[in-house]
Amino acid sequence: MKARHLFERIRTLWPDSIILTSDASSGSGDPIWSVVHCYDSLEPQIDHDDWLAIGAWSFHQALTELARLKLESGSKMVFPAEVSLEAFDANMRENLTDETWQEERSRYGH
């Protein structure tokens, strides 16, 4: 599986932008929960495909870090298009170190 191909495919599943707001009604006061809710809505689309599952989780991790940086700089919005291939790839490689992904690890990036 080519990293760039998976990255581009995963990125299209996310909305163009995510407003970083606290959800007082659910008790999740951290604005990062806006990103988590978007990820949760993707799960039904990806649970049938291992590559999409690990790719979406890796993208989510990179997007969450980007959202934290945005919040620190005063922004209330994050754009999935700003997630870099490098951040995604670093998360993919780390996630693939788990023994359950041994087969995928050997095929990733080749």
Secondary structure as GFF3:
##gff-version 3
##sequence-region A 1 110
A	DSSP	alpha_helix	3	11	.	.	.	ID=ss1
A	DSSP	beta_strand	18	19	.	.	.	ID=ss2
A	DSSP	three_ten_helix	24	26	.	.	.	ID=ss3
A	DSSP	alpha_helix	33	46	.	.	.	ID=ss4
A	DSSP	alpha_helix	50	72	.	.	.	ID=ss5
A	DSSP	beta_strand	77	78	.	.	.	ID=ss6
A	DSSP	three_ten_helix	80	82	.	.	.	ID=ss7
A	DSSP	alpha_helix	85	95	.	.	.	ID=ss8
A	DSSP	three_ten_helix	99	101	.	.	.	ID=ss9
A	DSSP	alpha_helix	102	107	.	.	.	ID=ss10
###
